[in-house]
Amino acid sequence: MKPGAKYLLAVALTVLLAVGAAAAYKYLTSVTTVPPSPPDNTSAPPAGGRTGAPGNRNAAPDFTVTDGGGGTTSAGIQTEENRSGGALEILEKVWDGYTADEKFPATGGYGKYMKDGRPGKIDAGDAETLDFELGFPKSEASAIDDAASLMHMLNQNNFSCGVYHVKNSGDTAALAGKIRDNILNRQWLCGFPEKLVILTVGDYIVSVFGVAELTDTFTAKLSAGYSSAKQLFNVPIA
């Protein structure tokens, strides 16, 4: 190769090396810009109480309380009769207030609900049984939706008690009068009951007849257990 050609080749190589070095420097010193992450605008809800935000598990539910007797109140506030829990519960509470000496041989309920030594439930739709066992007028069975009984096991004329929940509270007094009339018009066998007492506890009618001692003990226990108990009738039978 001629000296001139060698010189030109050297110059060309020098230029190529310079261009390559510049390109490499530009590549190595370049900076890739990464966009910042968007700010986190979410925040935890305050502890306890409602926030109004959907999905807040700390929110307390609104609720109402409905009792077995049909009374409904908000915020869990109930009247005394609503706390009774039903006709059977009223009788059970009274019976449980008896001392051993005050209790007598008892039975309660009818059919599949019958109990020995305890009050029992009666089908409120069984008009024949309500009339035969307790003196509740058959024609008025549709006016009640809950019933229970407690009776003397040896002689029902010594003590018979029925408790009934009245569907329409406005009918309570009139229905109590019909129960009174139906019992007073009965034909008695195996002895006569001495008296009939009819009371109310809220929307419940309590009818009890029998010998005075047993009847008076029951009504005293009922009044002690339910301050809202109101006596409507206290009449002699025999």
BELSUL-V160173 format. One record per residue. N is the residue number from 0. NEAR is the number of other ideal C-beta (glycine too) atoms within 10 Angstrom. D_FIRST is the distance of its C-alpha to the first C-alpha in Angstrom with 1 decimal. Layout:
# BELSUL-V160173
N/NEAR/D_FIRST
N/NEAR/D_FIRST
This chain:
# BELSUL-V160173
0/6/0.0
1/7/3.8
2/7/6.5
3/8/8.3
4/9/6.5
5/10/6.7
6/10/10.1
7/11/11.2
8/11/10.4
9/10/12.5
10/10/15.1
11/10/15.5
12/10/16.0
13/10/18.5
14/10/20.4
15/10/20.7
16/10/22.1
17/10/24.5
18/10/25.8
19/10/26.3
20/10/28.1
21/10/30.3
22/10/31.3
23/10/32.2
24/10/34.2
25/9/36.1
26/8/36.9
27/7/38.1
28/7/40.2
29/7/41.9
30/5/45.7
31/4/47.5
32/5/51.0
33/6/53.8
34/5/57.0
35/6/60.1
36/6/62.7
37/6/65.8
38/6/68.8
39/6/71.4
40/5/74.5
41/5/76.7
42/6/79.2
43/5/81.7
44/15/85.3
45/9/87.8
46/6/89.8
47/9/93.0
48/10/94.8
49/11/93.8
50/12/90.8
51/7/91.1
52/9/87.6
53/6/87.4
54/7/86.9
55/12/88.4
56/5/89.9
57/12/91.8
58/15/94.0
59/8/97.7
60/4/99.2
61/8/102.2
62/9/105.1
63/10/108.8
64/14/111.2
65/12/113.6
66/18/116.5
67/15/118.5
68/26/121.3
69/17/119.2
70/17/118.8
71/11/115.3
72/13/114.2
73/9/111.0
74/9/109.3
75/8/111.3
76/9/114.6
77/16/117.4
78/14/121.2
79/13/123.4
80/22/124.4
81/19/120.8
82/15/120.1
83/28/122.8
84/14/120.4
85/18/123.0
86/28/126.6
87/25/126.2
88/18/124.5
89/27/127.5
90/26/129.9
91/20/127.8
92/16/127.5
93/26/131.3
94/19/132.1
95/11/129.8
96/15/131.8
97/14/134.9
98/7/136.1
99/5/137.1
100/5/140.7
101/13/140.3
102/11/138.6
103/18/140.6
104/13/139.8
105/20/137.4
106/19/135.3
107/24/132.9
108/23/131.1
109/21/131.8
110/11/130.5
111/8/127.0
112/16/126.9
113/14/130.1
114/16/130.1
115/11/132.7
116/12/133.5
117/16/131.0
118/27/130.7
119/22/128.9
120/22/127.4
121/27/129.2
122/16/127.6
123/20/128.2
124/12/128.5
125/16/131.3
126/16/134.2
127/9/136.9
128/18/135.9
129/25/135.7
130/17/139.2
131/12/140.8
132/17/139.3
133/26/139.1
134/21/141.2
135/28/138.2
136/18/139.3
137/13/137.6
138/11/137.3
139/19/135.0
140/20/132.4
141/10/129.8
142/20/130.1
143/24/128.4
144/15/125.2
145/23/125.7
146/28/128.7
147/28/129.8
148/30/133.0
149/26/134.9
150/25/138.3
151/18/141.0
152/14/140.5
153/12/144.3
154/15/145.7
155/18/143.6
156/20/146.6
157/21/146.2
158/24/142.8
159/23/140.4
160/28/137.4
161/26/134.9
162/30/131.9
163/29/130.4
164/26/127.4
165/24/128.4
166/17/125.6
167/12/126.9
168/16/128.0
169/9/130.3
170/16/132.4
171/21/133.0
172/13/136.4
173/12/137.8
174/21/136.5
175/20/138.1
176/13/141.4
177/15/141.1
178/23/140.4
179/20/143.5
180/11/145.7
181/18/144.5
182/22/145.1
183/14/148.6
184/9/149.6
185/13/148.8
186/4/151.5
187/10/151.3
188/7/152.0
189/9/152.2
190/13/153.1
191/13/152.3
192/25/149.5
193/18/150.9
194/19/148.4
195/21/145.3
196/22/142.7
197/23/139.7
198/22/136.9
199/21/133.5
200/23/130.2
201/24/128.0
202/23/127.7
203/26/129.3
204/26/133.0
205/27/134.7
206/24/138.0
207/24/140.1
208/28/143.7
209/27/145.9
210/19/148.3
211/13/148.2
212/13/147.0
213/21/143.9
214/22/143.2
215/16/143.6
216/18/141.3
217/24/138.5
218/21/138.8
219/12/138.7
220/17/135.5
221/23/133.9
222/16/134.7
223/11/133.4
224/16/130.1
225/22/129.6
226/8/130.8
227/13/130.4
228/20/133.0
229/14/135.8
230/13/139.2
231/17/140.5
232/16/143.5
233/13/145.7
234/12/148.7
235/11/151.3
236/15/151.5
237/11/154.6
